[in-house]
């Protein structure tokens, strides 16, 4: 049923209209997104490390 579906998650990054951009601009845009992805992945790694350290501390 439609009422059992989860509501869509809000977008964190607004999509950029790609049609007016040239190839060089699109490559720059991709590079910017890759930097942001790397930043988010680094944050995930730090959070997982903190969680692992806390888990190992409390298991002793």
MMTF fields as JSON, N, C-alpha, C and O atoms, coordinates in Angstrom:
{
  "mmtfVersion": "1.0.0",
  "mmtfProducer": "UNKNOWN",
  "numBonds": 239,
  "numAtoms": 240,
  "numGroups": 60,
  "numChains": 1,
  "numModels": 1,
  "chainsPerModel": [1],
  "groupsPerChain": [60],
  "chainIdList": ["A"],
  "bondAtomList": [4, 2, 8, 6, 12, 10, 16, 14, 20, 18, 24, 22, 28, 26, 32, 30, 36, 34, 40, 38, 44, 42, 48, 46, 52, 50, 56, 54, 60, 58, 64, 62, 68, 66, 72, 70, 76, 74, 80, 78, 84, 82, 88, 86, 92, 90, 96, 94, 100, 98, 104, 102, 108, 106, 112, 110, 116, 114, 120, 118, 124, 122, 128, 126, 132, 130, 136, 134, 140, 138, 144, 142, 148, 146, 152, 150, 156, 154, 160, 158, 164, 162, 168, 166, 172, 170, 176, 174, 180, 178, 184, 182, 188, 186, 192, 190, 196, 194, 200, 198, 204, 202, 208, 206, 212, 210, 216, 214, 220, 218, 224, 222, 228, 226, 232, 230, 236, 234],
  "bondOrderList": [1, 1, 1, 1, 1, 1, 1, 1, 1, 1, 1, 1, 1, 1, 1, 1, 1, 1, 1, 1, 1, 1, 1, 1, 1, 1, 1, 1, 1, 1, 1, 1, 1, 1, 1, 1, 1, 1, 1, 1, 1, 1, 1, 1, 1, 1, 1, 1, 1, 1, 1, 1, 1, 1, 1, 1, 1, 1, 1],
  "groupList": [{"groupName": "UNK", "atomNameList": ["N", "CA", "C", "O"], "elementList": ["N", "C", "C", "O"], "formalChargeList": [0, 0, 0, 0], "bondAtomList": [1, 0, 2, 1, 3, 2], "bondOrderList": [1, 1, 2], "singleLetterCode": "X", "chemCompType": "L-PEPTIDE LINKING"}],
  "groupTypeList": [0, 0, 0, 0, 0, 0, 0, 0, 0, 0, 0, 0, 0, 0, 0, 0, 0, 0, 0, 0, 0, 0, 0, 0, 0, 0, 0, 0, 0, 0, 0, 0, 0, 0, 0, 0, 0, 0, 0, 0, 0, 0, 0, 0, 0, 0, 0, 0, 0, 0, 0, 0, 0, 0, 0, 0, 0, 0, 0, 0],
  "groupIdList": [1, 2, 3, 4, 5, 6, 7, 8, 9, 10, 11, 12, 13, 14, 15, 16, 17, 18, 19, 20, 21, 22, 23, 24, 25, 26, 27, 28, 29, 30, 31, 32, 33, 34, 35, 36, 37, 38, 39, 40, 41, 42, 43, 44, 45, 46, 47, 48, 49, 50, 51, 52, 53, 54, 55, 56, 57, 58, 59, 60],
  "secStructList": [7, 4, 4, 4, 1, 7, 7, 7, 7, 7, 7, 1, 1, 7, 7, 7, 7, 7, 6, 6, 7, 7, 2, 2, 2, 2, 2, 2, 2, 2, 2, 2, 2, 2, 2, 2, 2, 2, 2, 2, 2, 2, 2, 2, 2, 2, 2, 2, 2, 2, 2, 2, 2, 2, 2, 2, 2, 2, 2, 7],
  "xCoordList": [0.832, 0.0, 0.87, 2.026, 0.322, 1.085, 1.434, 2.467, 0.608, 0.887, 1.952, 2.394, 2.373, 3.405, 4.804, 5.798, 4.883, 6.171, 6.805, 6.12, 8.137, 8.843, 8.854, 8.96, 8.745, 8.83, 10.231, 11.198, 10.353, 11.686, 12.573, 12.108, 13.859, 14.801, 15.069, 15.161, 15.193, 15.505, 16.914, 17.817, 17.087, 18.406, 19.263, 18.798, 20.508, 21.443, 22.117, 22.508, 22.242, 22.878, 21.863, 21.328, 21.609, 20.658, 21.292, 22.435, 20.545, 21.1, 21.336, 20.521, 22.445, 22.813, 22.276, 22.418, 21.666, 21.25, 22.488, 23.38, 22.538, 23.728, 23.705, 24.762, 22.532, 22.438, 23.211, 23.829, 23.209, 23.936, 25.459, 26.181, 25.95, 27.378, 28.122, 27.613, 29.324, 30.194, 30.96, 30.867, 31.711, 32.457, 33.436, 33.525, 34.155, 35.125, 34.428, 34.912, 33.314, 32.561, 32.017, 31.994, 31.587, 31.094, 32.218, 32.006, 33.403, 34.552, 34.904, 35.219, 34.85, 35.099, 34.058, 34.386, 32.822, 31.731, 31.953, 31.771, 32.343, 32.628, 33.774, 33.712, 34.807, 35.945, 35.497, 35.941, 34.634, 34.111, 33.316, 33.441, 32.505, 31.72, 32.626, 32.355, 33.686, 34.613, 35.316, 35.563, 35.634, 36.239, 35.251, 35.634, 34.008, 32.99, 32.751, 32.549, 32.773, 32.624, 33.786, 33.573, 34.993, 36.166, 36.057, 36.428, 35.562, 35.39, 34.372, 34.585, 33.262, 32.239, 32.764, 32.484, 33.519, 34.079, 35.088, 35.162, 35.856, 36.8, 36.043, 36.467, 34.952, 34.14, 33.556, 33.5, 33.129, 32.611, 33.718, 33.483, 34.908, 36.026, 36.334, 36.56, 36.34, 36.603, 35.521, 35.818, 34.276, 33.176, 33.237, 32.973, 33.579, 33.7, 34.864, 34.758, 35.962, 37.108, 36.734, 37.092, 36.012, 35.581, 34.658, 34.77, 33.761, 32.815, 33.55, 33.249, 34.514, 35.282, 36.071, 36.144, 36.659, 37.43, 36.504, 36.864, 35.344, 34.405, 33.916, 33.818, 33.614, 33.153, 34.224, 33.911, 35.474, 36.535, 36.794, 37.129, 36.643, 36.843, 35.81, 36.148, 34.554, 33.482, 33.343, 32.639, 33.993, 33.948, 34.955, 34.841, 35.922, 36.965, 36.479, 37.237],
  "yCoordList": [-1.194, 0.0, 1.249, 1.216, 2.306, 3.549, 4.112, 4.767, 3.877, 4.443, 3.657, 4.103, 2.506, 1.714, 2.084, 1.674, 2.837, 3.227, 4.321, 5.179, 4.264, 5.313, 6.582, 6.526, 7.728, 8.976, 9.13, 8.658, 9.777, 9.946, 10.797, 11.739, 10.443, 11.212, 12.546, 12.614, 13.604, 14.902, 14.89, 14.26, 15.577, 15.681, 16.642, 17.694, 16.272, 17.127, 18.113, 19.211, 17.699, 18.547, 18.776, 17.826, 20.018, 20.331, 19.984, 20.354, 19.273, 18.938, 20.198, 21.121, 20.205, 21.318, 21.049, 19.931, 22.029, 21.815, 21.576, 22.422, 20.439, 20.065, 20.518, 20.676, 20.727, 21.072, 22.33, 22.334, 23.391, 24.591, 24.5, 25.386, 23.446, 23.341, 22.69, 21.781, 23.169, 22.57, 21.403, 21.143, 20.706, 19.534, 19.907, 19.199, 20.98, 21.405, 21.727, 21.355, 22.406, 22.732, 21.474, 21.382, 20.52, 19.262, 18.505, 17.914, 18.523, 17.864, 18.554, 17.891, 19.877, 20.622, 20.271, 20.103, 20.164, 19.814, 18.422, 18.219, 17.474, 16.116, 16.138, 15.454, 16.91, 17.012, 17.559, 17.075, 18.549, 19.109, 18.056, 17.946, 17.291, 16.245, 15.155, 14.627, 14.816, 13.798, 14.251, 13.444, 15.532, 16.07, 15.939, 15.567, 16.238, 16.153, 14.694, 14.404, 13.786, 12.365, 11.898, 11.187, 12.285, 11.906, 12.456, 11.776, 13.653, 14.257, 13.471, 13.223, 13.081, 12.295, 10.908, 10.41, 10.282, 8.967, 9.036, 8.116, 10.105, 10.288, 10.431, 9.88, 11.151, 11.313, 9.969, 9.672, 9.168, 7.833, 7.003, 6.337, 7.045, 6.296, 6.7, 5.848, 8.01, 8.495, 8.015, 7.588, 8.088, 7.662, 6.162, 5.725, 5.377, 3.936, 3.614, 2.712, 4.342, 4.137, 4.45, 3.709, 5.55, 5.92, 4.846, 4.474, 4.36, 3.335, 2.051, 1.425, 1.657, 0.437, 0.576, -0.364, 1.744, 1.977, 1.912, 1.322, 2.501, 2.483, 1.058, 0.631, 0.331, -1.05, -1.909, -2.695, -1.766, -2.574, -2.173, -3.023, -0.901, -0.436, -1.034, -1.494, -1.033, -1.492, -3.012, -3.546, -3.704, -5.177, -5.745, -6.908, -4.966, -5.466, -5.605, -6.015],
  "zCoordList": [0.0, 0.0, 0.0, 0.422, -0.459, -0.552, 0.815, 0.958, 1.815, 3.134, 3.894, 4.952, 3.386, 4.022, 3.534, 4.133, 2.475, 1.93, 2.786, 3.344, 2.872, 3.595, 2.765, 1.54, 3.425, 2.655, 2.079, 2.676, 0.936, 0.35, 1.259, 1.901, 1.298, 2.092, 1.409, 0.184, 2.203, 1.585, 1.005, 1.554, -0.086, -0.707, 0.095, 0.533, 0.279, 1.004, 0.055, 0.449, -1.191, -2.194, -3.304, -3.876, -3.598, -4.665, -6.014, -6.282, -6.857, -8.168, -9.005, -9.019, -9.682, -10.537, -11.941, -12.437, -12.593, -13.978, -14.85, -14.91, -15.514, -16.264, -17.716, -18.327, -18.273, -19.698, -20.092, -21.157, -19.297, -19.734, -19.566, -20.023, -18.919, -18.648, -19.807, -20.463, -20.04, -21.04, -20.438, -19.238, -21.267, -20.827, -19.719, -18.716, -19.877, -18.868, -17.546, -16.477, -17.624, -16.412, -15.74, -14.512, -16.536, -15.974, -15.271, -14.212, -15.855, -15.219, -13.901, -12.914, -13.89, -12.649, -11.587, -10.412, -12.009, -11.105, -10.517, -9.317, -11.349, -10.894, -9.883, -8.861, -10.16, -9.246, -7.888, -6.847, -7.897, -6.642, -5.875, -4.655, -6.583, -5.931, -5.367, -4.289, -6.072, -5.59, -4.314, -3.418, -4.234, -3.006, -1.85, -0.741, -2.106, -1.06, -0.658, 0.521, -1.619, -1.317, -0.441, 0.541, -0.782, 0.01, 1.434, 2.39, 1.574, 2.897, 3.721, 4.908, 3.085, 3.778, 4.143, 5.233, 3.246, 3.538, 4.681, 5.495, 4.749, 5.85, 7.174, 8.189, 7.169, 8.373, 8.808, 10.001, 7.854, 8.166, 8.823, 9.831, 8.256, 8.815, 10.248, 11.108, 10.5, 11.862, 12.829, 13.945, 12.394, 13.265, 13.535, 14.655, 12.53, 12.725, 13.667, 14.498, 13.54, 14.43, 15.878, 16.794, 16.076, 17.425, 17.995, 19.163, 17.171, 17.614, 17.975, 18.991, 17.145, 17.419, 18.714, 19.506, 18.928, 20.156, 21.377, 22.396, 21.28, 22.393, 22.643, 23.794, 21.59, 21.744, 22.422, 23.317, 22.007, 22.586, 24.047, 24.872, 24.36, 25.738, 26.668, 27.758, 26.252, 27.128, 27.162, 28.02, 26.256, 26.279, 27.264, 27.651, 27.671, 28.569, 29.971, 30.85]
}
